[in-house]
C-alpha cells in the first residue's frame, strides 16, 4: 500500500514551547492510524498544520502526494476533518449547515441534496434536518460534524477526539459508519482518542509525548513490548499465588498475576497445575502500554 501521509522532521513552536519536535511518521492508504498523547502532546497542532490552519516552523508535510506549503487547496478538497470542538453554526439548521459546507466543495443543487440525504440515512439524523444546530444534543451534533466531514467523500478522514463525551450507542453508530466507508472506499482514517478500545482496533499506533514519538507499532506489537500479559486466577489462596514468584494484585474473587509474556504464562500453568484450576490469560491493554511508555494516564494525570 502506498503512503498517503508523509510527515518528516516536523517542527512547531509557540514561544519557547516546542509543541511538535522533529516529528516523522507515514500513514498508508486505507489504514486506521491512531495518534495517542495527553493534552498538549502535539496532536492537535500536527493536525492543524496538516489542514493548513497553522504554519509549521520546519519539516515537510505531504498528503496524497501534495505539499501542504504549496498545494493546500488540493489537499483540503481531499480530506475531511472532525475537530474536537464542533465546527457547526449553532444558529443555522442542520440542512443549511451541510448545504453551505457542500457548496464550498463545489457540490450544489440536486447533488448536494442527494449527498446530504444519504448521510442523514447513514448517520440517522434524517429527522433533524430542519432543527437548529444549537438545539441539538451533544450526540446529535457530533453525528452532524461527522457528516460534514464526509460530504466530499474524502480520501483521508481526520478525527480529533471524535467521540469524547458521547454515549456508547452514539459512539457505536459513528464507528460503524466510518468503518464501513473505510473498508468500501479504502478511506484512510487518522484518529486521536482518549478511548483505548478505539486505539486497540487501529492498524498502527504512534504515541507522542512532548511533541516527539515515544513508541510506535501495531497494537499487538506495543502490547507485547510494553504491557506484558496477565493471568486471572480464581478460587485460590494468596499463599499459592505468592509461591508463583510473580507480581500480583488482589481482584474480585481472585488474583491478577503479571507475567512477562504468553510463554511465561504457559510455563507457570504447566509448572503449577494445582494452582490453575480456574483461570484466564489476558493480553495487556493499550492503557498499560501508554502508562509504561509515558508514565502518564491518557487523562493527562502523571
C-alpha positions as CSV (number, residue, x, y, z in Angstrom):
1,X,0.0,0.0,0.0
2,X,1.2,3.5,-0.8
3,X,1.8,6.2,1.8
4,X,-1.0,8.9,1.7
5,X,0.5,10.9,4.5
6,X,4.2,11.5,4.9
7,X,5.4,13.8,7.7
8,X,9.1,14.3,8.1
9,X,11.0,16.3,10.8
10,X,8.0,18.5,11.6
11,X,8.7,21.3,14.0
12,X,6.3,23.9,15.5
13,X,7.0,26.1,18.5
14,X,4.9,28.6,20.4
15,X,7.4,30.9,22.0
16,X,9.8,28.7,24.0
17,X,7.5,25.7,23.9
18,X,8.2,23.2,21.2
19,X,4.7,21.8,20.6
20,X,6.0,19.5,17.8
21,X,9.6,18.5,18.0
22,X,11.1,16.8,14.9
23,X,8.1,14.5,14.3
24,X,8.2,12.0,11.5
25,X,5.7,9.3,10.5
26,X,3.9,7.8,7.5
27,X,0.3,6.6,7.0
28,X,-0.7,4.0,4.4
29,X,-3.8,4.1,2.2
30,X,-6.8,2.6,3.9
31,X,-5.3,2.4,7.4
32,X,-6.9,3.3,10.7
33,X,-4.0,5.1,12.2
34,X,-4.1,6.1,15.9
35,X,-2.3,9.1,17.2
36,X,-2.1,9.0,21.0
37,X,-0.9,11.5,23.6
38,X,-2.1,13.5,26.6
39,X,-3.4,17.0,26.1
40,X,-0.6,19.3,25.0
41,X,1.5,16.4,23.5
42,X,1.3,18.0,20.0
43,X,-1.5,16.0,18.3
44,X,-3.9,18.9,17.5
45,X,-1.0,21.1,16.5
46,X,0.1,18.5,13.9
47,X,-3.5,18.1,12.6
48,X,-3.9,21.9,12.3
49,X,-0.7,22.0,10.2
50,X,-1.9,19.2,8.0
51,X,-5.2,21.0,7.4
52,X,-3.4,24.3,6.6
53,X,-4.9,26.1,9.6
54,X,-1.4,26.5,11.2
55,X,2.0,27.2,9.6
56,X,4.9,24.9,10.5
57,X,8.3,26.1,11.5
58,X,10.2,23.4,9.8
59,X,10.0,19.9,8.2
60,X,7.7,18.7,5.4
61,X,4.1,17.5,5.2
62,X,3.0,15.6,2.1
63,X,-0.7,14.5,1.8
64,X,-1.8,12.5,-1.2
65,X,1.4,13.5,-3.0
66,X,0.7,17.2,-2.4
67,X,2.9,19.6,-0.3
68,X,1.0,21.4,2.4
69,X,3.0,24.6,1.8
70,X,2.3,24.9,-1.9
71,X,-0.8,22.8,-2.7
72,X,-3.0,23.2,0.4
73,X,-6.2,23.9,-1.8
74,X,-5.8,20.5,-3.4
75,X,-5.2,18.8,0.0
76,X,-8.3,20.4,1.6
77,X,-10.5,19.1,-1.2
78,X,-9.5,15.6,-0.5
79,X,-9.7,15.4,3.3
80,X,-12.4,15.6,5.9
81,X,-11.8,16.8,9.4
82,X,-13.8,16.4,12.7
83,X,-12.3,18.8,15.2
84,X,-12.5,18.4,19.0
85,X,-14.8,21.4,19.0
86,X,-17.8,21.5,16.7
87,X,-17.4,23.5,13.5
88,X,-21.1,23.9,13.0
89,X,-23.1,27.2,13.1
90,X,-25.4,26.9,16.0
91,X,-27.8,29.5,14.6
92,X,-28.5,27.6,11.3
93,X,-30.4,24.4,10.7
94,X,-28.7,21.1,10.2
95,X,-29.5,21.1,6.5
96,X,-28.3,24.7,6.0
97,X,-25.0,23.9,7.7
98,X,-24.4,20.9,5.4
99,X,-25.6,22.7,2.3
100,X,-23.2,25.6,2.9
101,X,-20.3,23.2,3.5
102,X,-21.2,21.2,0.4
103,X,-21.1,24.3,-1.7
104,X,-17.5,25.0,-0.6
105,X,-16.6,21.7,-2.2
106,X,-18.5,22.6,-5.4
107,X,-21.4,20.3,-4.5
108,X,-24.6,22.1,-5.3
109,X,-28.3,21.6,-6.1
110,X,-29.6,18.1,-6.6
111,X,-26.1,16.5,-6.0
112,X,-25.8,18.3,-2.6
113,X,-29.3,17.3,-1.6
114,X,-28.7,13.6,-2.5
115,X,-25.4,13.5,-0.6
116,X,-26.9,15.2,2.5
117,X,-29.9,12.8,2.5
118,X,-27.5,9.8,2.0
119,X,-25.5,10.9,5.1
120,X,-28.7,11.5,7.0
121,X,-29.7,7.9,6.5
122,X,-26.3,6.5,7.3
123,X,-25.9,8.5,10.5
124,X,-29.5,8.5,11.5
125,X,-30.3,12.2,11.5
126,X,-32.8,12.5,8.7
127,X,-35.5,13.7,11.1
128,X,-33.2,16.5,12.3
129,X,-32.7,18.3,9.0
130,X,-34.8,21.4,9.9
131,X,-33.7,21.6,13.5
132,X,-31.4,24.4,14.6
133,X,-28.0,23.0,15.5
134,X,-28.0,25.0,18.8
135,X,-30.9,22.9,19.9
136,X,-29.3,19.5,19.3
137,X,-27.9,17.2,22.0
138,X,-24.1,16.5,22.0
139,X,-24.5,13.2,20.3
140,X,-26.7,14.6,17.6
141,X,-24.3,17.4,17.0
142,X,-21.4,15.0,16.7
143,X,-23.2,13.0,14.0
144,X,-23.7,16.2,12.0
145,X,-20.0,17.0,12.5
146,X,-19.1,13.6,11.0
147,X,-21.5,14.1,8.1
148,X,-20.0,17.5,7.4
149,X,-16.5,15.9,7.2
150,X,-17.8,13.1,4.8
151,X,-19.7,15.4,2.4
152,X,-16.8,15.4,-0.2
153,X,-16.2,11.6,0.1
154,X,-12.7,12.3,1.4
155,X,-9.7,10.1,0.7
156,X,-8.5,10.9,4.3
157,X,-10.7,11.4,7.3
158,X,-9.0,13.1,10.3
159,X,-10.8,12.6,13.6
160,X,-9.6,14.7,16.6
161,X,-11.2,13.2,19.7
162,X,-14.4,12.5,17.8
163,X,-16.3,10.5,20.5
164,X,-15.3,12.2,23.7
165,X,-18.3,12.6,26.0
166,X,-20.6,10.6,23.8
167,X,-22.9,7.8,25.0
168,X,-21.9,4.2,24.0
169,X,-24.7,3.9,21.4
170,X,-23.7,7.1,19.6
171,X,-20.1,6.0,19.6
172,X,-21.0,2.6,18.2
173,X,-23.1,4.2,15.4
174,X,-20.4,6.6,14.4
175,X,-17.7,3.9,14.2
176,X,-19.9,1.5,12.2
177,X,-20.4,4.2,9.6
178,X,-16.8,5.2,9.5
179,X,-15.5,1.6,9.3
180,X,-18.0,0.7,6.6
181,X,-16.8,3.6,4.4
182,X,-13.2,2.9,5.2
183,X,-13.4,-0.7,4.0
184,X,-15.6,0.1,1.0
185,X,-13.7,3.1,-0.3
186,X,-10.2,2.5,1.1
187,X,-10.6,5.7,3.0
188,X,-7.7,6.4,5.4
189,X,-8.6,7.4,8.9
190,X,-6.2,9.3,11.2
191,X,-7.5,9.2,14.8
192,X,-6.7,10.9,18.1
193,X,-8.6,9.5,21.0
194,X,-8.8,9.1,24.8
195,X,-10.6,5.8,24.4
196,X,-8.1,2.9,24.4
197,X,-10.5,0.4,22.9
198,X,-10.6,2.6,19.8
199,X,-6.8,2.7,19.6
200,X,-6.7,-1.1,20.1
201,X,-8.7,-1.5,16.9
202,X,-6.2,0.6,14.9
203,X,-3.8,-0.9,12.2
204,X,-0.9,1.2,13.5
205,X,-0.4,3.4,16.6
206,X,2.1,6.1,17.5
207,X,2.4,7.5,21.0
208,X,3.5,11.1,21.1
209,X,4.9,12.8,24.3
210,X,6.3,16.3,24.4
211,X,6.0,16.7,20.6
212,X,8.1,13.5,19.9
213,X,7.2,9.9,19.2
214,X,7.9,7.8,22.2
215,X,6.7,4.5,20.8
216,X,5.0,3.1,17.6
217,X,3.8,-0.2,16.1
218,X,0.7,-2.3,15.8
219,X,-1.4,-2.6,18.9
220,X,-0.2,-6.2,19.3
221,X,3.5,-5.2,18.9
222,X,3.1,-2.5,21.5
223,X,1.3,-4.7,24.0
224,X,3.9,-7.4,23.6
225,X,6.7,-5.0,24.1
226,X,5.4,-2.7,26.9
227,X,2.4,-4.3,28.6
228,X,3.1,-8.0,29.2
229,X,0.3,-10.5,29.9
230,X,-1.8,-11.3,32.9
231,X,-3.3,-14.4,34.4
232,X,-6.5,-14.1,36.4
233,X,-6.7,-16.9,38.9
234,X,-9.9,-17.6,40.8
235,X,-10.7,-19.7,43.9
236,X,-7.1,-20.0,45.2
237,X,-5.3,-18.9,48.4
238,X,-2.9,-16.0,48.4
239,X,-0.2,-18.4,49.7
240,X,-0.4,-20.4,46.5
241,X,-0.3,-17.2,44.3
242,X,2.7,-15.8,46.2
243,X,4.5,-19.1,45.6
244,X,4.4,-18.4,41.9
245,X,7.1,-15.7,42.4
246,X,5.4,-13.2,40.2
247,X,4.0,-9.7,40.9
248,X,0.2,-9.9,41.6
249,X,-2.7,-8.0,42.9
250,X,-6.0,-8.9,44.5
251,X,-9.1,-8.6,42.4
252,X,-12.7,-9.5,42.9
253,X,-13.0,-13.3,43.5
254,X,-9.2,-13.9,42.9
255,X,-5.9,-12.5,41.9
256,X,-4.3,-10.9,38.8
257,X,-0.8,-12.2,38.2
258,X,1.6,-10.1,36.0
259,X,3.8,-12.1,33.6
260,X,6.4,-11.0,31.0
261,X,4.7,-12.7,28.1
262,X,2.4,-15.6,27.0
263,X,5.3,-18.1,27.1
264,X,5.9,-17.2,30.8
265,X,2.2,-17.7,31.5
266,X,2.2,-21.1,29.8
267,X,5.2,-22.3,31.7
268,X,3.7,-21.2,35.0
269,X,0.5,-23.1,34.3
270,X,2.4,-26.2,33.4
271,X,4.6,-26.0,36.5
272,X,1.8,-25.3,38.9
273,X,-1.2,-27.2,37.6
274,X,-2.9,-27.4,41.0
275,X,-3.0,-23.6,41.2
276,X,-4.5,-23.0,37.8
277,X,-7.8,-24.9,38.0
278,X,-9.9,-21.8,37.3
279,X,-8.1,-19.1,35.3
280,X,-7.9,-17.0,32.2
281,X,-4.9,-15.4,30.4
282,X,-5.3,-11.9,29.0
283,X,-3.1,-9.6,27.0
284,X,-2.1,-6.3,28.4
285,X,-4.2,-3.4,27.3
286,X,-3.4,-0.2,25.5
287,X,-3.9,1.7,28.8
288,X,-1.0,-0.3,30.2
289,X,1.1,0.4,27.1
290,X,0.5,4.2,27.3
291,X,1.3,4.3,31.0
292,X,4.5,2.2,30.5
293,X,5.7,4.4,27.6
294,X,4.9,7.9,29.0
295,X,4.5,7.4,32.8
296,X,1.1,9.1,32.4
297,X,-2.5,8.1,32.0
298,X,-4.3,9.3,28.9
299,X,-6.4,11.6,31.0
300,X,-3.3,13.7,31.4
301,X,-2.5,12.6,35.0
302,X,1.1,12.0,36.0
